[in-house]
Amino acid sequence: SFQVTPDSLIYRTTLFYKPTRSGNPLIVRATPAEVPIECHYPRRSNVSSGAVHPTWAPFRSTVAAEQRLRFSLRLMDDEWSRERLSNGFQLGDSLRFQADVTSEGHVPLRLFVDQCVATATPDRSSSPRYAFIDLGGCLVDSRAEDTGSAFVSPRPRPESLRFLVDAFKFAGDVGNLV
């Protein structure tokens, strides 16, 4: 819900946490929670100077700019200093990913990753398939119990995004692929 006062715009909601059962369906290791959240935004500010004037970019120039953007997703070494040479991991290891966008003659960009999936083959639509970043940029893997998956903050640059994902293996996979 929201409320408008003379000085503020107030949003209110409630965050509900319902823990999932652990590996043993007979036990619970966490307690449900209900957390009220309230955000206040000021309604008054000085807009008399430095106003933003909207601009319109023709579709043709927008498409041309998108073609000059280069995206990369790399596995990094433990110090985040260079690309990792080996792609071998053991369960319990952390995979360090760095996503980057580079642009030629474009205004500075801030990179966000909407979705990132792992598959056993290069085909991203193959099965089994695990989306560890999903839902418009949520690192869903970090919500699992006993995981160190997380976004790394602060960013090295706005156009770079770093995140850690704990090594995993697809259930039922008899190979040694981690």
N, C-alpha and C positions, 0 to 999 in steps of 0.2 A: 504494500500500500504506500501511498505518498501523501504528504501534507504540504501545503503552501502557507508560509507565514510571511509577514511583511519583509523579513530579512533573509529567510532561508527557504530552501526546497529540501524537504526531509523524506527520504525513502526508508521504509521499514520492511524487514522480512525476517524469517526465521530459518536458521540452518538446522536441519535434522540429520543426526548421525545414527544409523542403525547398523551395528557391526555384523559382519558376515560370520558364519560359524567357521571354526578352524577345521583342520583336517579330520578331527574326530567330531562327528555330529552330536555327541552327547555333552560336550563342554563348550563354554563360552569364555573368551579371554578379555572381553571388553564390555563396557557399559554403554547403553544408548545415551545420546545427549541431545538437548534442544538448546540452541544458542540464538538469542535475539540479536539482530544486526540492525543498526540504525546509522545512516549516512546523512550528513548535513552539508549542503552546498549553499554558499552565499548567493543571494539574488542581486546584490548591488555591487557594481564595480565601475571604474572609470573607463568609458569607451569614447571619450571625446577626442583622443588623439591616437595616432598610430592605428587607425582602423584598417581592417583587412578588407581588401577589395577582391571580390571573386574574379577568377580568370576562367576562361574556357579554352580547352585544348581540343582541336579537331581530332576526330577518331583516327585519321591517317597518321598524325604525329604520335598519338598514343601507341598505336601498333608498332610504329618504327622504333619508339623508345623501348618497348618491351623486347624487341628483337635484339637489342644491344645489351640486355641484362644476361649475365652468366651466373648460374647457380652451381654450387658444389656442396657435397656432403662427404666429409672425410673422417676416417678413424684417426685419432691423434695419439701421440705417445703420452706417457704418464705426466710429463711436464707441460703439455699443450704446446710444445715448441715446434714440432714438425709432424708430418703425417707418419703414422705407425707403419713400419715395414712389414710386420708379421700380422696375419689375420687369424692366428691361432689363439684361442682363449680356453680357460678352464672355468667351470662353474664356480661362482664366488668372485670372479674378476669383474671389474667395471670396464665397460666399453665407453670410451670418450669420443663423442661425436662433435664435430664442428661444422655448422652450416654457414655458408657465406654467399653473398650476392655482390658481384662487381658490376659497375656500370660505367659506360663511356659517356662523358658529357651530360650526366644526369644529376639532378639535385641529390643530396645525400639521402640514403634510404635506411630504414630500420627494418630488419628482416624478422619475420615470424614464420613458424612452420605450422601449418594446419594439420597435417597428417604425416606420419612416418610409419611404414610397415616393414616387418621382417617376414621373409619367406625362405623356404629351403632351396628355391631356384631363383634365377634372375627375373622371372615373371611375377610382377607384384600382385597379380590377381590369382595366383596359384594357391593351392592348399597344401599343407597348413599355412595359415596366415595370421600374424599377430600385429595389431596396430598398437604400438607403444606410445605414439602421440596421436591423439584423435580428438573428436568433438571440438574442432576449431582451434587446436593448439594446446590442449590439455595433455600433460605427460601422465597418462592414465596408469602407466607402469609404476609410478611413484605411489599410487594409492594402494598397491598390494602390500600385504604384511611382509616384514623382513626384507625390504628392498632399499637399496641406497640410491635408486634412480632419482635424479633431480636436475633442474636447470641450474647452470652455473652463473652466479652473479658476483660482481658486475660483469657486463659484457666487455670484451676487449675493444670492440668498436660497435656502433649501432648496426652496421651491416653484417655482423657476425652473431651467431647464437650457439652457445655450447651447452651440451647436456650429457649426463651420465646415465647409462642403462646397465643394470646388472646382467651379466651373461646368463643365458637361459638355453634350454634345450626343448624342442617340441616333444610333448608327451607322446609316447609310443614310438619315437624314432629310435631304431636299433643301431643306427650309425653313430659315428663319433663327432657329428656336426654339432657345435655349440654356437 
